[in-house]
């Protein structure tokens, strides 16, 4: 096998690995059962003092 063959294999499997990883992260993030924890995380960094004035 030549260097070019190794490069093609590495690029192909690297792309597949990153795409699968991205899809898993997106799936885990947007599952309906995770909505409550995502809402809590979004609001947890804001305290009463950090909110805009009415």
MODAPE-V983956 format. One record per helix or strand of 3 or more residues. SS is the DSSP state (@ for helix, = for strand). FROM is the first residue (numbers start at 1). LEN is the number of residues. Records with the same first field share a line. If there is no record, write none. Layout:
# MODAPE-V983956
SS = FROM-LEN ; FROM-LEN
This chain:
# MODAPE-V983956
@ = 3-28 ; 32-13
